[in-house]
Structure formats: structure tokens, C-alpha cells
Amino acid sequence: MEAHAVWLAARAPFTPLPARLVGLLVAAYALSPIDLIPDFVPVLGLLDDALLVPAGVWLFERMVGAERFAAFRAEAEAASATPVSRLGALIVIALWAAIAIAAWTTAVWLYD
């Protein structure tokens, strides 16, 4: 939820440019599957997420202001309570199934 709040605040038009850049970096790092230290490295892999993301959120909150950031936290919390798109999930599942079927048929065709 914090990363979503940072993302919303970084995209707001009244957010200063330096804060926007920090916010975009924090949100991108928090939401990215690529980490500075891979998660399979014992202890350090999870420790970078446990330290870097909260430190980035703290810095961003100081740059934007606690009052403004609280409004974005509330907006992110309200967005998390909205209904989930079942149609969107079905589309994603159908695409993955089509890719899997195409890969399977191609593999069978190549090695047959």
C-alpha cells in the first residue's frame, strides 16, 4: 500500500520535481521483480527490501510533507478496497494459456 501511495503522490501535479524523481524510484524499486540483491541470497536478499523501501518512503514523505502524503495513503487504501476485475484476470489467464499452448505445439512440431 505504501508503494501505491508513493506512486500516486509522485504522479500528482503539485509534487515538486525532486520529490517526483525520488518517488518514482522508490515505487519502481518496490514494485519491480528485480532487486538490488536477489531474494535467494540468504538474509541479505530480503534485508534490502526491508531497509531500502521504508527508507525511500520516509525520504519521500519528508520531501512531500506528512499531511499531503497522508491524503495519498488514504487514496491508496481506498483503491485497495475496490472490487477486483474478474474480466481482467480472465483475459490474463487466457493469454498465458494461449502462450503455453503455442509453446507446447511448437515444441511438439519441432521435435516430432
C-alpha positions in Angstrom: 0.0 0.0 0.0 2.9 2.4 0.7 4.3 1.9 -2.7 0.9 2.6 -4.3 0.7 5.8 -2.2 4.2 6.9 -3.3 3.2 6.2 -6.9 0.0 8.3 -6.6 1.9 11.2 -4.9 4.7 11.1 -7.5 2.2 11.5 -10.3 0.4 14.4 -8.6 0.9 17.7 -10.5 1.8 19.7 -7.4 4.6 17.4 -6.3 8.0 19.1 -6.7 10.3 17.6 -9.4 13.0 16.3 -7.0 10.3 14.5 -4.9 8.7 13.1 -8.1 12.1 11.6 -9.1 12.6 10.0 -5.6 9.0 8.8 -5.6 9.2 7.2 -9.0 12.5 5.5 -8.0 11.0 4.2 -4.7 7.8 3.0 -6.3 9.7 1.3 -9.2 12.1 -0.5 -6.8 9.2 -1.6 -4.5 7.1 -2.9 -7.4 9.9 -4.3 -9.6 10.6 -8.0 -9.5 14.3 -7.1 -10.0 16.1 -6.4 -6.7 19.5 -4.9 -5.9 20.3 -8.1 -4.1 18.4 -11.2 -5.3 15.9 -12.6 -2.8 17.5 -16.1 -2.9 20.6 -14.7 -1.2 20.1 -15.7 2.5 19.2 -12.8 4.8 20.6 -10.0 2.6 18.1 -10.7 -0.2 15.2 -9.8 1.9 17.0 -7.3 4.0 17.5 -4.9 1.2 13.7 -4.7 0.7 13.1 -4.3 4.4 15.6 -1.4 4.6 15.6 0.4 1.2 11.9 0.7 0.6 10.9 2.0 4.0 13.9 4.5 3.9 12.8 5.6 0.5 9.2 6.1 1.6 10.4 8.0 4.7 12.6 10.3 2.5 9.7 10.8 0.0 7.3 11.6 2.8 9.7 14.2 4.2 10.1 15.8 0.7 6.3 15.9 0.1 5.0 16.6 3.6 3.3 14.4 6.0 -0.1 16.0 5.5 -0.1 15.6 1.7 1.2 12.1 1.9 -1.5 11.1 4.4 -4.1 12.0 1.7 -2.3 9.7 -0.8 -2.2 6.9 1.8 -5.9 7.3 2.2 -6.4 7.2 -1.5 -4.3 4.1 -1.9 -6.2 2.4 0.9 -9.5 3.2 -0.7 -8.2 1.9 -4.0 -7.2 -1.4 -2.4 -10.8 -1.9 -1.2 -12.3 -1.6 -4.7 -13.6 -4.7 -6.4 -11.3 -6.8 -8.4 -11.8 -7.1 -12.2 -12.6 -10.7 -12.9 -12.7 -10.0 -16.6 -9.2 -8.6 -16.4 -8.0 -11.7 -14.6 -9.7 -13.9 -17.1 -8.0 -12.1 -20.0 -4.6 -12.5 -18.4 -5.2 -16.2 -17.7 -6.4 -16.7 -21.3 -3.3 -15.0 -22.7 -1.0 -17.2 -20.6 -2.9 -20.3 -21.6 -2.6 -19.3 -25.3 1.2 -18.8 -24.9 1.6 -22.1 -23.2 -0.4 -23.9 -25.9 1.6 -22.2 -28.6 4.8 -23.1 -26.9 3.7 -26.7 -26.5 2.6 -27.2 -30.0 5.7 -25.6 -31.4 7.9 -27.8 -29.2 5.9 -30.9 -30.4 6.2 -29.8 -34.0 9.9 -29.1 -33.8 10.9 -32.3 -32.0 8.5 -34.7 -33.7 
